Amino acid sequence: MVHYYYCYDRSEIGLDKFLIAIKVFLECDSKLLSNDILSDLEVGLNFLYNEISIKFGDTDENVYKKMLIKRNASNLLVLLKKYYVYELNICLPDYITRWETMCLDENEFSEIRNIWINNSELDNLCL
């Protein structure tokens, strides 16, 4: 008997909604964030960073899904940025600055860029 397994892409499992849930969790009580959770978020967001770039040949549907994930990840990352700067009083991990650089690129969708631009009060706090 042959088993066929379909490998779901992250957008098909509701990752965009999961990112919203994590953001809500962080907004409600950031004191529950442990080092293990922060480490897991870093690993997951590093994977996403490599997976969500829009490539030539992506269908409109794939572009839309990637944009949803990038938008929700950006909202979460801005909150993580605030958490690191204001609550932990430490400089940002590289993965957050890498995401920020990618999302502020002039070729990025304005909806994504504006998430970071509208939270620019955090810039230069930890150089």
Phi and psi in radians as a Rosetta constraint file:
Dihedral C 1 N 2 CA 2 C 2 CIRCULARHARMONIC -1.781 0.35
Dihedral N 2 CA 2 C 2 N 3 CIRCULARHARMONIC 2.287 0.35
Dihedral C 2 N 3 CA 3 C 3 CIRCULARHARMONIC -1.854 0.35
Dihedral N 3 CA 3 C 3 N 4 CIRCULARHARMONIC 2.318 0.35
Dihedral C 3 N 4 CA 4 C 4 CIRCULARHARMONIC -1.921 0.35
Dihedral N 4 CA 4 C 4 N 5 CIRCULARHARMONIC 2.256 0.35
Dihedral C 4 N 5 CA 5 C 5 CIRCULARHARMONIC -1.983 0.35
Dihedral N 5 CA 5 C 5 N 6 CIRCULARHARMONIC 2.299 0.35
Dihedral C 5 N 6 CA 6 C 6 CIRCULARHARMONIC -1.653 0.35
Dihedral N 6 CA 6 C 6 N 7 CIRCULARHARMONIC 2.190 0.35
Dihedral C 6 N 7 CA 7 C 7 CIRCULARHARMONIC -1.556 0.35
Dihedral N 7 CA 7 C 7 N 8 CIRCULARHARMONIC 1.946 0.35
Dihedral C 7 N 8 CA 8 C 8 CIRCULARHARMONIC -1.305 0.35
Dihedral N 8 CA 8 C 8 N 9 CIRCULARHARMONIC 2.456 0.35
Dihedral C 8 N 9 CA 9 C 9 CIRCULARHARMONIC -1.435 0.35
Dihedral N 9 CA 9 C 9 N 10 CIRCULARHARMONIC 2.656 0.35
Dihedral C 9 N 10 CA 10 C 10 CIRCULARHARMONIC -1.020 0.35
Dihedral N 10 CA 10 C 10 N 11 CIRCULARHARMONIC -0.529 0.35
Dihedral C 10 N 11 CA 11 C 11 CIRCULARHARMONIC -1.228 0.35
Dihedral N 11 CA 11 C 11 N 12 CIRCULARHARMONIC -0.389 0.35
Dihedral C 11 N 12 CA 12 C 12 CIRCULARHARMONIC -1.408 0.35
Dihedral N 12 CA 12 C 12 N 13 CIRCULARHARMONIC -0.253 0.35
Dihedral C 12 N 13 CA 13 C 13 CIRCULARHARMONIC -1.760 0.35
Dihedral N 13 CA 13 C 13 N 14 CIRCULARHARMONIC 0.237 0.35
Dihedral C 13 N 14 CA 14 C 14 CIRCULARHARMONIC 1.367 0.35
Dihedral N 14 CA 14 C 14 N 15 CIRCULARHARMONIC 0.530 0.35
Dihedral C 14 N 15 CA 15 C 15 CIRCULARHARMONIC -1.025 0.35
Dihedral N 15 CA 15 C 15 N 16 CIRCULARHARMONIC -0.646 0.35
Dihedral C 15 N 16 CA 16 C 16 CIRCULARHARMONIC -1.036 0.35
Dihedral N 16 CA 16 C 16 N 17 CIRCULARHARMONIC -0.659 0.35
Dihedral C 16 N 17 CA 17 C 17 CIRCULARHARMONIC -1.300 0.35
Dihedral N 17 CA 17 C 17 N 18 CIRCULARHARMONIC -0.594 0.35
Dihedral C 17 N 18 CA 18 C 18 CIRCULARHARMONIC -1.107 0.35
Dihedral N 18 CA 18 C 18 N 19 CIRCULARHARMONIC -0.681 0.35
Dihedral C 18 N 19 CA 19 C 19 CIRCULARHARMONIC -1.113 0.35
Dihedral N 19 CA 19 C 19 N 20 CIRCULARHARMONIC -0.641 0.35
Dihedral C 19 N 20 CA 20 C 20 CIRCULARHARMONIC -1.123 0.35
Dihedral N 20 CA 20 C 20 N 21 CIRCULARHARMONIC -0.751 0.35
Dihedral C 20 N 21 CA 21 C 21 CIRCULARHARMONIC -1.071 0.35
Dihedral N 21 CA 21 C 21 N 22 CIRCULARHARMONIC -0.729 0.35
Dihedral C 21 N 22 CA 22 C 22 CIRCULARHARMONIC -1.124 0.35
Dihedral N 22 CA 22 C 22 N 23 CIRCULARHARMONIC -0.712 0.35
Dihedral C 22 N 23 CA 23 C 23 CIRCULARHARMONIC -1.051 0.35
Dihedral N 23 CA 23 C 23 N 24 CIRCULARHARMONIC -0.789 0.35
Dihedral C 23 N 24 CA 24 C 24 CIRCULARHARMONIC -1.080 0.35
Dihedral N 24 CA 24 C 24 N 25 CIRCULARHARMONIC -0.753 0.35
Dihedral C 24 N 25 CA 25 C 25 CIRCULARHARMONIC -0.983 0.35
Dihedral N 25 CA 25 C 25 N 26 CIRCULARHARMONIC -0.821 0.35
Dihedral C 25 N 26 CA 26 C 26 CIRCULARHARMONIC -1.153 0.35
Dihedral N 26 CA 26 C 26 N 27 CIRCULARHARMONIC -0.676 0.35
Dihedral C 26 N 27 CA 27 C 27 CIRCULARHARMONIC -1.155 0.35
Dihedral N 27 CA 27 C 27 N 28 CIRCULARHARMONIC -0.647 0.35
Dihedral C 27 N 28 CA 28 C 28 CIRCULARHARMONIC -1.278 0.35
Dihedral N 28 CA 28 C 28 N 29 CIRCULARHARMONIC -0.809 0.35
Dihedral C 28 N 29 CA 29 C 29 CIRCULARHARMONIC -2.752 0.35
Dihedral N 29 CA 29 C 29 N 30 CIRCULARHARMONIC 1.564 0.35
Dihedral C 29 N 30 CA 30 C 30 CIRCULARHARMONIC -1.232 0.35
Dihedral N 30 CA 30 C 30 N 31 CIRCULARHARMONIC -0.235 0.35
Dihedral C 30 N 31 CA 31 C 31 CIRCULARHARMONIC -1.187 0.35
Dihedral N 31 CA 31 C 31 N 32 CIRCULARHARMONIC -0.298 0.35
Dihedral C 31 N 32 CA 32 C 32 CIRCULARHARMONIC -1.399 0.35
Dihedral N 32 CA 32 C 32 N 33 CIRCULARHARMONIC -0.121 0.35
Dihedral C 32 N 33 CA 33 C 33 CIRCULARHARMONIC -1.299 0.35
Dihedral N 33 CA 33 C 33 N 34 CIRCULARHARMONIC 2.039 0.35
Dihedral C 33 N 34 CA 34 C 34 CIRCULARHARMONIC -1.668 0.35
Dihedral N 34 CA 34 C 34 N 35 CIRCULARHARMONIC 2.968 0.35
Dihedral C 34 N 35 CA 35 C 35 CIRCULARHARMONIC -1.076 0.35
Dihedral N 35 CA 35 C 35 N 36 CIRCULARHARMONIC -0.611 0.35
Dihedral C 35 N 36 CA 36 C 36 CIRCULARHARMONIC -1.125 0.35
Dihedral N 36 CA 36 C 36 N 37 CIRCULARHARMONIC -0.733 0.35
Dihedral C 36 N 37 CA 37 C 37 CIRCULARHARMONIC -1.159 0.35
Dihedral N 37 CA 37 C 37 N 38 CIRCULARHARMONIC -0.757 0.35
Dihedral C 37 N 38 CA 38 C 38 CIRCULARHARMONIC -1.069 0.35
Dihedral N 38 CA 38 C 38 N 39 CIRCULARHARMONIC -0.676 0.35
Dihedral C 38 N 39 CA 39 C 39 CIRCULARHARMONIC -1.150 0.35
Dihedral N 39 CA 39 C 39 N 40 CIRCULARHARMONIC -0.750 0.35
Dihedral C 39 N 40 CA 40 C 40 CIRCULARHARMONIC -1.110 0.35
Dihedral N 40 CA 40 C 40 N 41 CIRCULARHARMONIC -0.706 0.35
Dihedral C 40 N 41 CA 41 C 41 CIRCULARHARMONIC -1.087 0.35
Dihedral N 41 CA 41 C 41 N 42 CIRCULARHARMONIC -0.723 0.35
Dihedral C 41 N 42 CA 42 C 42 CIRCULARHARMONIC -1.065 0.35
Dihedral N 42 CA 42 C 42 N 43 CIRCULARHARMONIC -0.796 0.35
Dihedral C 42 N 43 CA 43 C 43 CIRCULARHARMONIC -1.078 0.35
Dihedral N 43 CA 43 C 43 N 44 CIRCULARHARMONIC -0.852 0.35
Dihedral C 43 N 44 CA 44 C 44 CIRCULARHARMONIC -1.101 0.35
Dihedral N 44 CA 44 C 44 N 45 CIRCULARHARMONIC -0.752 0.35
Dihedral C 44 N 45 CA 45 C 45 CIRCULARHARMONIC -1.235 0.35
Dihedral N 45 CA 45 C 45 N 46 CIRCULARHARMONIC -0.499 0.35
Dihedral C 45 N 46 CA 46 C 46 CIRCULARHARMONIC -1.155 0.35
Dihedral N 46 CA 46 C 46 N 47 CIRCULARHARMONIC -0.739 0.35
Dihedral C 46 N 47 CA 47 C 47 CIRCULARHARMONIC -1.062 0.35
Dihedral N 47 CA 47 C 47 N 48 CIRCULARHARMONIC -0.811 0.35
Dihedral C 47 N 48 CA 48 C 48 CIRCULARHARMONIC -1.064 0.35
Dihedral N 48 CA 48 C 48 N 49 CIRCULARHARMONIC -0.698 0.35
Dihedral C 48 N 49 CA 49 C 49 CIRCULARHARMONIC -0.915 0.35
Dihedral N 49 CA 49 C 49 N 50 CIRCULARHARMONIC -0.734 0.35
Dihedral C 49 N 50 CA 50 C 50 CIRCULARHARMONIC -1.379 0.35
Dihedral N 50 CA 50 C 50 N 51 CIRCULARHARMONIC -0.322 0.35
Dihedral C 50 N 51 CA 51 C 51 CIRCULARHARMONIC -1.719 0.35
Dihedral N 51 CA 51 C 51 N 52 CIRCULARHARMONIC -0.317 0.35
Dihedral C 51 N 52 CA 52 C 52 CIRCULARHARMONIC -1.769 0.35
Dihedral N 52 CA 52 C 52 N 53 CIRCULARHARMONIC 0.102 0.35
Dihedral C 52 N 53 CA 53 C 53 CIRCULARHARMONIC -1.204 0.35
Dihedral N 53 CA 53 C 53 N 54 CIRCULARHARMONIC 2.405 0.35
Dihedral C 53 N 54 CA 54 C 54 CIRCULARHARMONIC -1.402 0.35
Dihedral N 54 CA 54 C 54 N 55 CIRCULARHARMONIC 2.254 0.35
Dihedral C 54 N 55 CA 55 C 55 CIRCULARHARMONIC -2.007 0.35
Dihedral N 55 CA 55 C 55 N 56 CIRCULARHARMONIC 2.673 0.35
Dihedral C 55 N 56 CA 56 C 56 CIRCULARHARMONIC -1.006 0.35
Dihedral N 56 CA 56 C 56 N 57 CIRCULARHARMONIC 2.301 0.35
Dihedral C 56 N 57 CA 57 C 57 CIRCULARHARMONIC 1.708 0.35
Dihedral N 57 CA 57 C 57 N 58 CIRCULARHARMONIC -0.185 0.35
Dihedral C 57 N 58 CA 58 C 58 CIRCULARHARMONIC -1.089 0.35
Dihedral N 58 CA 58 C 58 N 59 CIRCULARHARMONIC 2.436 0.35
Dihedral C 58 N 59 CA 59 C 59 CIRCULARHARMONIC -1.281 0.35
Dihedral N 59 CA 59 C 59 N 60 CIRCULARHARMONIC 2.854 0.35
Dihedral C 59 N 60 CA 60 C 60 CIRCULARHARMONIC -1.009 0.35
Dihedral N 60 CA 60 C 60 N 61 CIRCULARHARMONIC -0.669 0.35
Dihedral C 60 N 61 CA 61 C 61 CIRCULARHARMONIC -1.114 0.35
Dihedral N 61 CA 61 C 61 N 62 CIRCULARHARMONIC -0.750 0.35
Dihedral C 61 N 62 CA 62 C 62 CIRCULARHARMONIC -1.138 0.35
Dihedral N 62 CA 62 C 62 N 63 CIRCULARHARMONIC -0.706 0.35
Dihedral C 62 N 63 CA 63 C 63 CIRCULARHARMONIC -1.078 0.35
Dihedral N 63 CA 63 C 63 N 64 CIRCULARHARMONIC -0.771 0.35
Dihedral C 63 N 64 CA 64 C 64 CIRCULARHARMONIC -1.073 0.35
Dihedral N 64 CA 64 C 64 N 65 CIRCULARHARMONIC -0.798 0.35
Dihedral C 64 N 65 CA 65 C 65 CIRCULARHARMONIC -1.101 0.35
Dihedral N 65 CA 65 C 65 N 66 CIRCULARHARMONIC -0.740 0.35
Dihedral C 65 N 66 CA 66 C 66 CIRCULARHARMONIC -1.126 0.35
Dihedral N 66 CA 66 C 66 N 67 CIRCULARHARMONIC -0.657 0.35
Dihedral C 66 N 67 CA 67 C 67 CIRCULARHARMONIC -1.176 0.35
Dihedral N 67 CA 67 C 67 N 68 CIRCULARHARMONIC -0.704 0.35
Dihedral C 67 N 68 CA 68 C 68 CIRCULARHARMONIC -1.038 0.35
Dihedral N 68 CA 68 C 68 N 69 CIRCULARHARMONIC -0.808 0.35
Dihedral C 68 N 69 CA 69 C 69 CIRCULARHARMONIC -1.121 0.35
Dihedral N 69 CA 69 C 69 N 70 CIRCULARHARMONIC -0.764 0.35
Dihedral C 69 N 70 CA 70 C 70 CIRCULARHARMONIC -1.135 0.35
Dihedral N 70 CA 70 C 70 N 71 CIRCULARHARMONIC -0.675 0.35
Dihedral C 70 N 71 CA 71 C 71 CIRCULARHARMONIC -1.109 0.35
Dihedral N 71 CA 71 C 71 N 72 CIRCULARHARMONIC -0.845 0.35
Dihedral C 71 N 72 CA 72 C 72 CIRCULARHARMONIC -1.230 0.35
Dihedral N 72 CA 72 C 72 N 73 CIRCULARHARMONIC -0.616 0.35
Dihedral C 72 N 73 CA 73 C 73 CIRCULARHARMONIC -1.141 0.35
Dihedral N 73 CA 73 C 73 N 74 CIRCULARHARMONIC -0.682 0.35
Dihedral C 73 N 74 CA 74 C 74 CIRCULARHARMONIC -1.106 0.35
Dihedral N 74 CA 74 C 74 N 75 CIRCULARHARMONIC -0.749 0.35
Dihedral C 74 N 75 CA 75 C 75 CIRCULARHARMONIC -1.054 0.35
Dihedral N 75 CA 75 C 75 N 76 CIRCULARHARMONIC -0.734 0.35
Dihedral C 75 N 76 CA 76 C 76 CIRCULARHARMONIC -1.150 0.35
Dihedral N 76 CA 76 C 76 N 77 CIRCULARHARMONIC -0.762 0.35
Dihedral C 76 N 77 CA 77 C 77 CIRCULARHARMONIC -1.136 0.35
Dihedral N 77 CA 77 C 77 N 78 CIRCULARHARMONIC -0.621 0.35
Dihedral C 77 N 78 CA 78 C 78 CIRCULARHARMONIC -1.106 0.35
Dihedral N 78 CA 78 C 78 N 79 CIRCULARHARMONIC -0.704 0.35
Dihedral C 78 N 79 CA 79 C 79 CIRCULARHARMONIC -1.152 0.35
Dihedral N 79 CA 79 C 79 N 80 CIRCULARHARMONIC -0.713 0.35
Dihedral C 79 N 80 CA 80 C 80 CIRCULARHARMONIC -1.087 0.35
Dihedral N 80 CA 80 C 80 N 81 CIRCULARHARMONIC -0.665 0.35
Dihedral C 80 N 81 CA 81 C 81 CIRCULARHARMONIC -1.055 0.35
Dihedral N 81 CA 81 C 81 N 82 CIRCULARHARMONIC -0.798 0.35
Dihedral C 81 N 82 CA 82 C 82 CIRCULARHARMONIC -1.084 0.35
Dihedral N 82 CA 82 C 82 N 83 CIRCULARHARMONIC -0.712 0.35
Dihedral C 82 N 83 CA 83 C 83 CIRCULARHARMONIC -1.067 0.35
Dihedral N 83 CA 83 C 83 N 84 CIRCULARHARMONIC -0.827 0.35
Dihedral C 83 N 84 CA 84 C 84 CIRCULARHARMONIC -1.113 0.35
Dihedral N 84 CA 84 C 84 N 85 CIRCULARHARMONIC -0.736 0.35
Dihedral C 84 N 85 CA 85 C 85 CIRCULARHARMONIC -1.340 0.35
Dihedral N 85 CA 85 C 85 N 86 CIRCULARHARMONIC -0.845 0.35
Dihedral C 85 N 86 CA 86 C 86 CIRCULARHARMONIC -1.557 0.35
Dihedral N 86 CA 86 C 86 N 87 CIRCULARHARMONIC -0.647 0.35
Dihedral C 86 N 87 CA 87 C 87 CIRCULARHARMONIC -1.663 0.35
Dihedral N 87 CA 87 C 87 N 88 CIRCULARHARMONIC -0.711 0.35
Dihedral C 87 N 88 CA 88 C 88 CIRCULARHARMONIC -1.581 0.35
Dihedral N 88 CA 88 C 88 N 89 CIRCULARHARMONIC -0.314 0.35
Dihedral C 88 N 89 CA 89 C 89 CIRCULARHARMONIC 0.953 0.35
Dihedral N 89 CA 89 C 89 N 90 CIRCULARHARMONIC 0.740 0.35
Dihedral C 89 N 90 CA 90 C 90 CIRCULARHARMONIC -2.253 0.35
Dihedral N 90 CA 90 C 90 N 91 CIRCULARHARMONIC 2.820 0.35
Dihedral C 90 N 91 CA 91 C 91 CIRCULARHARMONIC -1.216 0.35
Dihedral N 91 CA 91 C 91 N 92 CIRCULARHARMONIC 2.766 0.35
Dihedral C 91 N 92 CA 92 C 92 CIRCULARHARMONIC -1.233 0.35
Dihedral N 92 CA 92 C 92 N 93 CIRCULARHARMONIC 2.497 0.35
Dihedral C 92 N 93 CA 93 C 93 CIRCULARHARMONIC -1.158 0.35
Dihedral N 93 CA 93 C 93 N 94 CIRCULARHARMONIC 2.685 0.35
Dihedral C 93 N 94 CA 94 C 94 CIRCULARHARMONIC -0.992 0.35
Dihedral N 94 CA 94 C 94 N 95 CIRCULARHARMONIC -0.627 0.35
Dihedral C 94 N 95 CA 95 C 95 CIRCULARHARMONIC -1.121 0.35
Dihedral N 95 CA 95 C 95 N 96 CIRCULARHARMONIC -0.570 0.35
Dihedral C 95 N 96 CA 96 C 96 CIRCULARHARMONIC -1.241 0.35
Dihedral N 96 CA 96 C 96 N 97 CIRCULARHARMONIC -0.768 0.35
Dihedral C 96 N 97 CA 97 C 97 CIRCULARHARMONIC -1.169 0.35
Dihedral N 97 CA 97 C 97 N 98 CIRCULARHARMONIC -0.571 0.35
Dihedral C 97 N 98 CA 98 C 98 CIRCULARHARMONIC -1.146 0.35
Dihedral N 98 CA 98 C 98 N 99 CIRCULARHARMONIC -0.781 0.35
Dihedral C 98 N 99 CA 99 C 99 CIRCULARHARMONIC -1.064 0.35
Dihedral N 99 CA 99 C 99 N 100 CIRCULARHARMONIC -0.785 0.35
Dihedral C 99 N 100 CA 100 C 100 CIRCULARHARMONIC -1.059 0.35
Dihedral N 100 CA 100 C 100 N 101 CIRCULARHARMONIC -0.774 0.35
Dihedral C 100 N 101 CA 101 C 101 CIRCULARHARMONIC -1.053 0.35
Dihedral N 101 CA 101 C 101 N 102 CIRCULARHARMONIC -0.798 0.35
Dihedral C 101 N 102 CA 102 C 102 CIRCULARHARMONIC -1.072 0.35
Dihedral N 102 CA 102 C 102 N 103 CIRCULARHARMONIC -0.773 0.35
Dihedral C 102 N 103 CA 103 C 103 CIRCULARHARMONIC -1.310 0.35
Dihedral N 103 CA 103 C 103 N 104 CIRCULARHARMONIC -0.350 0.35
Dihedral C 103 N 104 CA 104 C 104 CIRCULARHARMONIC -1.642 0.35
Dihedral N 104 CA 104 C 104 N 105 CIRCULARHARMONIC 0.036 0.35
Dihedral C 104 N 105 CA 105 C 105 CIRCULARHARMONIC -1.021 0.35
Dihedral N 105 CA 105 C 105 N 106 CIRCULARHARMONIC 2.477 0.35
Dihedral C 105 N 106 CA 106 C 106 CIRCULARHARMONIC -1.102 0.35
Dihedral N 106 CA 106 C 106 N 107 CIRCULARHARMONIC -0.345 0.35
Dihedral C 106 N 107 CA 107 C 107 CIRCULARHARMONIC -1.586 0.35
Dihedral N 107 CA 107 C 107 N 108 CIRCULARHARMONIC -0.008 0.35
Dihedral C 107 N 108 CA 108 C 108 CIRCULARHARMONIC -1.349 0.35
Dihedral N 108 CA 108 C 108 N 109 CIRCULARHARMONIC 2.679 0.35
Dihedral C 108 N 109 CA 109 C 109 CIRCULARHARMONIC -1.002 0.35
Dihedral N 109 CA 109 C 109 N 110 CIRCULARHARMONIC 2.438 0.35
Dihedral C 109 N 110 CA 110 C 110 CIRCULARHARMONIC -1.085 0.35
Dihedral N 110 CA 110 C 110 N 111 CIRCULARHARMONIC -0.567 0.35
Dihedral C 110 N 111 CA 111 C 111 CIRCULARHARMONIC -1.045 0.35
Dihedral N 111 CA 111 C 111 N 112 CIRCULARHARMONIC -0.663 0.35
Dihedral C 111 N 112 CA 112 C 112 CIRCULARHARMONIC -1.292 0.35
Dihedral N 112 CA 112 C 112 N 113 CIRCULARHARMONIC -0.841 0.35
Dihedral C 112 N 113 CA 113 C 113 CIRCULARHARMONIC -0.999 0.35
Dihedral N 113 CA 113 C 113 N 114 CIRCULARHARMONIC -0.733 0.35
Dihedral C 113 N 114 CA 114 C 114 CIRCULARHARMONIC -1.111 0.35
Dihedral N 114 CA 114 C 114 N 115 CIRCULARHARMONIC -0.502 0.35
Dihedral C 114 N 115 CA 115 C 115 CIRCULARHARMONIC -1.023 0.35
Dihedral N 115 CA 115 C 115 N 116 CIRCULARHARMONIC -0.758 0.35
Dihedral C 115 N 116 CA 116 C 116 CIRCULARHARMONIC -1.373 0.35
Dihedral N 116 CA 116 C 116 N 117 CIRCULARHARMONIC -0.687 0.35
Dihedral C 116 N 117 CA 117 C 117 CIRCULARHARMONIC -1.116 0.35
Dihedral N 117 CA 117 C 117 N 118 CIRCULARHARMONIC -0.727 0.35
Dihedral C 117 N 118 CA 118 C 118 CIRCULARHARMONIC -1.225 0.35
Dihedral N 118 CA 118 C 118 N 119 CIRCULARHARMONIC -0.139 0.35
Dihedral C 118 N 119 CA 119 C 119 CIRCULARHARMONIC -2.068 0.35
Dihedral N 119 CA 119 C 119 N 120 CIRCULARHARMONIC 0.513 0.35
Dihedral C 119 N 120 CA 120 C 120 CIRCULARHARMONIC -1.306 0.35
Dihedral N 120 CA 120 C 120 N 121 CIRCULARHARMONIC -0.079 0.35
Dihedral C 120 N 121 CA 121 C 121 CIRCULARHARMONIC -1.082 0.35
Dihedral N 121 CA 121 C 121 N 122 CIRCULARHARMONIC -0.290 0.35
Dihedral C 121 N 122 CA 122 C 122 CIRCULARHARMONIC -1.459 0.35
Dihedral N 122 CA 122 C 122 N 123 CIRCULARHARMONIC -0.241 0.35
Dihedral C 122 N 123 CA 123 C 123 CIRCULARHARMONIC -1.091 0.35
Dihedral N 123 CA 123 C 123 N 124 CIRCULARHARMONIC 2.531 0.35
Dihedral C 123 N 124 CA 124 C 124 CIRCULARHARMONIC 1.178 0.35
Dihedral N 124 CA 124 C 124 N 125 CIRCULARHARMONIC 0.166 0.35
Dihedral C 124 N 125 CA 125 C 125 CIRCULARHARMONIC -1.348 0.35
Dihedral N 125 CA 125 C 125 N 126 CIRCULARHARMONIC -0.458 0.35
Dihedral C 125 N 126 CA 126 C 126 CIRCULARHARMONIC -2.483 0.35
Dihedral N 126 CA 126 C 126 N 127 CIRCULARHARMONIC 1.500 0.35
